[in-house]
Amino acid sequence: MTLCDYANEIGDNRVNVDDALFDVACELGFKYLDALFELKNTPDNLTYWRQEVLSVLYDKIDKLFTNDDQRILLYKLTNAWLKAEIENNEHRPYNNELETLYDYNHRLIDSISDADIKTELIANGNCTPNMKDADYLHSHEKKDEQYSYILDRLDTEGYTVENEKEIAGILMYHNGSLYSLIIEIVEHLPDQSKKEFISKYVIPYLVSDSDYGFRSHGQMYIIGQIYTCFDIYDWKELFDNAFQRVSKVRNDLDYFYYLNDDIEFLALHFYFQNHSDKIVQLFMDRSKMHFSFILSSNAILIEHQHINVDEKINTFDDFIKKQLGDIC
């Protein structure tokens, strides 16, 4: 976070660590979520910092909040921190979180099992501009069904020769990114077929449309989801593709940015798969390198961030009481 804050100050932050830090803090427990939140619970950072907390809580809503009582507490926190009357102010037309508030309330009400509570919360408003009844609650879950038929066939028929041919045709003649479909196909395949499918079809797909790096059309997202199934030949094909792209356009320096981005990403996930015991030391070494580089001229003084863990915060109820007090 210290390095990230410095990058923000100089206006050249390529990697925002806040989301990852809140994700880890949430996994560790609410006392750590509270400690991280209090680190920047200041007037200058308050709005953004609250959004970070809400974002991670809603990302993990099904895991963290297993009953209606807990979800009602999350509803109270959401509507205490995001006020519709403030977000809808005409002086904030380009920087408001009204749609975010609608979406959060929508998702939360949808997860409530008690019909009476659900109706009561809908009546409070701030769900969607046109939400009228509970029948509307599932509308936000509509998805692109263009290729849903192949997923249904995988479930009913399995990974047959015909289904394999159908998938191969989709991947070969695709128009636009198919990263969501590919992840779903892999999830629908039996374990014994995943490796063959990835090497035979997914790896060629990843390298076929990578002129501007693996980030350009969602390839990094796919790699991040399935890299544990890669063998050494899959890794070699991906690394080779990155280097070959740059060798063809040596005079275009922009491509070296794509190369660095690709190599950093591939190397990190290769380490995750094959040298996971060295990841922490790798991170520490890289951080020390950055600090040494920044501080080498003695012109910049950076203060490290320190958090204070409140041992009295053990549950979400404790966190809510601390943040909202009598409101809850």
BELPE-V259135 format. One record per residue. N is the residue number from 1. PSI is psi in whole degrees, 0 to 359 (999 if undefined). OMEGA is omega in degrees with one decimal (none if undefined). NEAR is the number of other C-alpha atoms within 8 Angstrom. Layout:
n-><N,N>
psi-><PSI,PSI>
omega-><OMEGA,OMEGA>
near-><NEAR,NEAR>
//
This chain:
n-><1,2,3,4,5,6,7,8,9,10,11,12,13,14,15,16,17,18,19,20,21,22,23,24,25,26,27,28,29,30,31,32,33,34,35,36,37,38,39,40,41,42,43,44,45,46,47,48,49,50,51,52,53,54,55,56,57,58,59,60,61,62,63,64,65,66,67,68,69,70,71,72,73,74,75,76,77,78,79,80,81,82,83,84,85,86,87,88,89,90,91,92,93,94,95,96,97,98,99,100,101,102,103,104,105,106,107,108,109,110,111,112,113,114,115,116,117,118,119,120,121,122,123,124,125,126,127,128,129,130,131,132,133,134,135,136,137,138,139,140,141,142,143,144,145,146,147,148,149,150,151,152,153,154,155,156,157,158,159,160,161,162,163,164,165,166,167,168,169,170,171,172,173,174,175,176,177,178,179,180,181,182,183,184,185,186,187,188,189,190,191,192,193,194,195,196,197,198,199,200,201,202,203,204,205,206,207,208,209,210,211,212,213,214,215,216,217,218,219,220,221,222,223,224,225,226,227,228,229,230,231,232,233,234,235,236,237,238,239,240,241,242,243,244,245,246,247,248,249,250,251,252,253,254,255,256,257,258,259,260,261,262,263,264,265,266,267,268,269,270,271,272,273,274,275,276,277,278,279,280,281,282,283,284,285,286,287,288,289,290,291,292,293,294,295,296,297,298,299,300,301,302,303,304,305,306,307,308,309,310,311,312,313,314,315,316,317,318,319,320,321,322,323,324,325,326,327,328>
psi-><326,314,319,318,321,319,323,321,322,2,29,50,107,342,115,118,354,314,316,320,316,325,314,317,320,322,325,330,163,335,327,326,317,317,318,320,316,340,324,31,68,161,325,329,357,311,310,319,323,320,323,317,311,321,314,326,321,331,331,24,320,333,321,328,98,359,168,322,317,323,331,323,319,322,316,318,315,313,348,326,331,107,123,321,332,313,336,8,136,342,0,50,335,6,61,161,27,315,324,317,314,314,315,311,322,309,321,315,323,332,351,133,331,119,323,317,318,314,319,318,323,321,336,342,196,30,295,158,334,24,122,325,176,340,339,351,332,3,331,352,4,141,166,119,17,320,16,335,324,328,321,320,324,322,321,323,338,184,73,172,318,318,325,316,319,315,319,320,321,315,328,322,29,156,103,184,141,26,321,318,316,316,318,321,314,319,332,347,148,152,322,345,346,313,313,318,317,313,323,326,319,315,312,323,318,322,350,335,54,27,326,34,166,352,341,323,32,8,324,323,317,312,316,335,332,6,336,344,355,145,180,330,325,314,316,319,322,315,316,319,318,314,322,324,317,324,336,340,56,331,355,102,338,328,337,333,314,321,312,318,314,313,318,313,313,316,319,315,331,319,317,318,320,340,50,334,347,0,315,315,323,315,316,318,317,319,316,323,315,316,317,319,315,321,1,330,357,18,347,134,120,129,130,148,143,136,152,118,124,107,349,349,103,336,171,327,318,318,316,314,323,320,325,339,234,343,324,999>
omega-><177.9,178.1,-179.0,179.0,178.6,178.4,176.6,-177.9,-178.3,174.8,-177.7,-178.5,-179.6,-177.3,178.1,-174.7,-173.2,-179.3,-178.6,-180.0,178.6,177.5,179.4,179.7,-179.9,178.1,-178.5,179.9,-174.0,177.1,178.3,174.0,178.0,-178.6,179.0,178.9,-177.3,-179.8,-179.5,176.1,-175.5,179.7,-177.6,-173.1,-167.3,-176.0,-179.5,-176.4,175.6,178.3,178.0,179.5,-179.4,-179.0,-177.8,178.9,179.4,174.8,-175.9,-172.4,-177.7,-178.4,-173.0,-171.9,-169.3,177.5,-174.9,-178.1,179.6,-178.4,174.5,175.8,177.2,176.6,-180.0,178.9,-178.6,-174.7,171.6,-177.6,176.9,-178.0,-177.5,-177.6,177.3,-176.9,-177.8,-178.6,-177.1,179.9,178.3,-173.6,-174.7,-177.1,178.5,-176.5,-177.7,179.1,176.7,177.5,177.7,-176.7,179.1,-179.7,178.2,-178.5,-177.7,179.0,178.5,-177.1,179.1,-177.7,-178.4,-175.4,-179.1,178.2,179.7,179.3,179.8,-179.5,176.6,-179.2,178.4,-178.8,179.2,178.0,170.2,-178.4,-175.9,178.3,-176.9,-177.1,-174.3,179.4,-178.0,-169.5,-175.8,-174.6,-177.0,-177.3,178.5,-177.5,178.8,-176.1,-176.4,-177.0,-177.7,-178.2,-177.8,176.3,177.3,179.6,176.8,-180.0,-174.2,-173.8,-176.0,-177.8,-177.9,178.4,-179.5,179.0,176.4,179.0,179.9,179.7,179.5,178.4,178.7,-177.4,-177.2,-174.0,-177.2,175.3,-175.7,-176.1,179.1,-171.6,-179.9,179.8,-178.5,179.1,-179.8,178.3,179.5,-180.0,-178.7,-177.6,172.2,-175.0,-175.8,-179.0,-174.1,-176.1,-179.4,-179.6,-178.2,-178.7,-173.7,-172.5,-173.6,-179.9,175.0,177.4,-177.4,-175.8,-174.1,-174.9,-171.9,-178.0,-179.0,175.7,-177.4,178.4,-166.0,-176.7,175.3,-179.0,-179.6,178.2,179.2,-179.4,-178.8,-178.9,-170.0,-173.0,-179.5,178.9,-176.7,167.9,-173.5,-180.0,175.8,178.8,-178.6,-178.8,179.7,178.4,179.4,-179.7,-179.9,-178.5,-179.4,178.7,-178.3,-178.3,-179.0,-176.3,-173.9,-174.3,179.3,-174.4,178.7,-178.8,177.4,172.8,178.7,179.7,-179.1,179.3,-179.3,-176.5,177.3,-176.6,-179.0,-178.4,-179.8,-178.9,172.3,176.3,178.3,-176.6,-168.6,-178.1,-174.9,-179.9,-178.1,-175.0,-177.8,179.5,176.5,179.5,-179.1,179.5,-179.8,179.5,178.7,178.5,179.9,180.0,-179.9,179.8,-177.0,-173.0,-171.2,-176.3,-177.9,-179.1,-175.6,176.5,-178.8,176.7,179.5,175.5,177.7,179.4,177.4,-177.0,177.0,-175.3,178.9,179.2,-179.0,-176.9,176.1,176.4,178.8,179.7,-179.5,-178.5,179.4,-174.8,-174.5,178.4,-174.4,-177.3,-177.1,none>
near-><7,9,8,11,8,9,11,9,7,7,6,7,9,5,5,7,8,8,9,7,8,13,9,8,12,12,6,8,10,13,14,11,13,12,12,11,11,7,8,9,9,6,5,5,9,10,7,7,11,10,8,11,11,9,8,12,10,8,6,8,8,6,6,7,9,8,7,10,6,11,12,8,11,8,10,9,10,12,10,8,7,11,8,10,6,7,11,10,8,5,4,9,8,4,5,9,8,10,8,7,14,12,10,11,12,11,9,10,11,9,6,12,6,7,7,6,8,13,10,8,9,14,6,6,7,10,12,10,6,4,9,6,8,8,5,8,12,8,6,5,5,6,4,6,6,5,8,8,8,10,11,8,10,12,8,6,7,9,10,7,6,6,12,9,8,9,9,9,8,8,10,7,6,8,4,5,7,8,10,6,8,10,11,9,9,9,7,9,11,8,6,5,9,11,10,7,10,11,11,8,10,10,12,9,10,11,10,6,7,10,5,8,11,12,10,8,9,10,11,9,9,11,8,8,8,9,10,6,8,12,6,6,7,10,10,8,9,12,10,8,9,12,9,8,9,11,7,6,8,7,4,7,7,6,10,9,8,10,12,8,9,12,10,8,9,10,8,8,10,11,11,9,9,6,9,8,5,8,10,7,7,8,8,8,8,8,8,8,8,9,9,8,7,8,10,7,6,6,6,7,6,6,5,5,6,5,7,5,8,8,6,6,11,10,9,9,8,10,13,12,10,7,6,10,8,5,4,8>
//
